[in-house]
Amino acid sequence: MALISNGTTMFDAGALDSSITKGAMTFISKLTGDGSTTTLTFASGITSTYKEYVFIFTNIHPQTDDKNFTVNFRDGGTNYDAMKTTSYFHAVHGEDDSTSLAYITGHDTAQGTGAQIIAEGISNDADHGVSGILHLYAPSSTTFVKQFMCRSQATRHSDIASDVHVGGYCNVTAAITGVQFAMSSGNIDAGVISMYGIA
């Protein structure tokens, strides 16, 4: 069975028609935490080449217990302090079978320049950490605000699985030229963040 839109075949027998534009995911760079730094910073590579940038973080491990994992953006200057408005909610499930689904007002931002929390209370047990994905849309636009969203899964210090959803925008028309990840305090002990561009 085919899917047809405005007279154009989009899908036929499960295959995407060859005339449909498809965005390619291109690896750009990778940063690795080794306990020697407080931040992992993508200070280059974010250009008008791609309309979307994807950051995949895997097994990020804090050096000290009960830390938040954060992100911030550079909007043309040297500091990572772009003005942001965001929302934040999580679903949690503990090893003791406790559960919660909640909007966390203390973790959202209303026209703030500080780092945005994207995972909370991460455990530094040897087998714990946080993994997830952050999307940044059209960072080189000088007309529109810069939308972003993130989903992460963390093992929290109190043995809780925490599924976090963050969305928002950098309320600037200047291009976003850098992205910085950090713990709320202490070093990033281990983990990898890879940056991809999507055409």
C-alpha positions in Angstrom: 0.0 0.0 0.0 1.4 3.4 -1.0 1.2 6.7 0.9 0.4 9.5 -1.6 0.4 13.2 -0.8 -0.7 15.9 -3.3 -0.2 13.4 -6.1 3.3 12.4 -5.1 4.1 8.9 -3.9 5.8 9.3 -0.5 6.1 5.6 0.6 5.4 2.5 -1.4 5.7 -1.0 0.1 7.5 0.5 3.1 10.2 2.2 1.0 10.7 6.0 1.0 10.5 7.4 -2.6 13.9 8.3 -3.9 12.7 11.8 -4.9 11.9 12.7 -1.3 14.6 14.8 0.4 16.1 12.9 3.3 18.4 14.6 6.0 21.7 12.8 6.4 23.1 12.5 9.9 26.8 13.4 9.7 29.3 12.8 12.6 31.2 16.0 13.4 33.1 15.5 16.7 33.3 13.6 20.0 34.3 14.7 23.5 35.2 12.3 26.3 35.1 12.9 30.0 38.1 11.6 31.9 37.8 13.3 35.3 40.1 16.1 34.5 37.6 18.8 33.5 34.4 20.3 34.7 32.9 20.8 31.2 32.7 19.2 27.8 32.5 22.1 25.4 31.7 22.1 21.6 33.3 25.4 20.8 33.5 24.9 17.1 31.7 23.0 14.3 28.3 24.6 14.8 27.7 26.5 11.6 25.1 27.1 8.9 26.1 23.8 7.3 23.3 22.0 9.1 19.8 22.9 10.0 19.8 20.7 13.1 22.5 19.5 15.5 22.2 16.4 17.6 24.2 15.7 20.7 24.2 12.1 22.0 25.6 11.7 25.5 26.4 8.2 26.8 27.2 7.0 30.3 28.1 10.4 31.6 29.4 9.8 35.2 29.8 12.5 37.8 32.9 12.5 40.0 30.8 13.3 43.1 27.4 12.0 44.1 24.0 13.7 43.6 24.9 16.2 40.8 22.9 17.7 38.1 23.9 17.4 34.4 23.5 20.8 32.6 23.8 22.5 29.2 24.3 26.1 28.1 24.8 27.9 24.9 27.1 30.6 23.5 25.4 33.2 21.4 28.3 35.0 19.6 30.4 36.1 22.6 32.8 34.1 24.6 30.5 33.1 27.5 28.0 30.3 27.6 25.1 32.4 28.9 22.4 32.6 26.2 19.0 33.8 27.5 16.7 30.9 27.8 13.1 30.0 28.6 12.5 26.3 29.2 10.2 23.6 30.7 11.2 20.5 32.7 9.3 17.4 33.7 10.3 13.9 34.7 8.9 10.5 35.4 10.7 8.5 38.1 10.6 4.9 39.4 12.6 3.8 42.4 14.0 0.4 43.2 11.5 0.4 46.1 8.7 0.7 43.5 7.9 4.3 44.3 6.8 6.4 41.3 6.2 10.0 40.4 5.3 12.1 37.3 5.8 15.8 37.8 6.6 19.2 36.4 9.6 20.5 38.3 9.3 24.3 38.6 12.7 24.6 40.2 14.5 23.2 37.1 12.8 25.3 34.5 14.1 28.7 33.3 12.2 31.9 32.6 14.5 34.3 30.7 17.6 33.1 32.5 21.2 32.9 31.5 22.3 30.1 33.8 23.0 26.5 32.8 19.9 24.4 32.1 19.5 21.2 34.1 18.9 18.2 31.8 19.3 15.4 34.4 19.1 15.7 38.1 20.7 14.1 41.2 22.9 11.7 39.3 24.6 9.0 41.3 28.3 8.4 41.2 28.1 4.7 42.0 30.5 2.9 39.7 27.7 1.5 37.5 25.4 4.6 37.4 25.3 7.7 35.2 23.2 9.5 32.6 22.6 9.0 28.8 20.4 10.9 26.4 20.0 13.1 23.4 19.7 16.9 22.8 18.5 18.5 19.6 19.3 22.1 18.7 17.4 23.5 15.7 18.7 26.1 13.2 21.4 27.5 15.5 22.8 29.8 12.7 19.5 31.7 12.2 19.7 35.4 12.9 15.9 35.8 12.5 14.3 33.2 14.9 14.9 32.1 18.5 16.8 28.8 18.8 14.6 25.9 19.8 16.1 22.9 21.6 14.8 19.8 23.4 16.4 17.1 25.4 15.5 13.7 26.8 17.7 11.9 29.3 17.7 8.8 31.4 19.7 8.9 34.7 20.3 6.7 37.6 19.8 9.0 40.6 21.7 8.9 43.8 18.7 7.3 45.6 18.5 4.3 43.2 15.8 5.9 41.0 15.4 5.7 37.3 14.7 9.2 36.1 13.3 9.9 32.6 13.7 13.7 32.0 12.1 15.9 29.3 13.4 19.4 28.7 12.3 21.8 26.0 12.8 25.5 25.4 14.5 28.1 23.3 17.4 30.5 23.4 15.6 33.8 23.2 18.3 35.4 21.0 18.4 36.2 17.3 22.2 36.0 17.3 23.6 32.6 16.1 24.4 29.9 18.6 28.0 29.0 18.0 28.9 26.8 21.0 27.3 24.3 23.4 28.7 23.4 26.8 27.8 20.5 29.0 28.7 20.3 32.7 27.9 18.9 36.1 26.4 21.3 38.6 29.7 21.0 40.5 32.7 18.7 40.3 34.3 17.1 37.3 32.8 14.8 34.6 34.5 11.5 35.6 33.6 9.5 32.4 31.3 9.4 29.4 31.2 10.4 25.8 29.2 13.2 23.9 29.1 13.0 20.1 27.8 15.9 17.9 26.1 15.2 14.6 24.7 17.5 12.0 21.5 16.8 10.1 21.2 18.4 6.6 
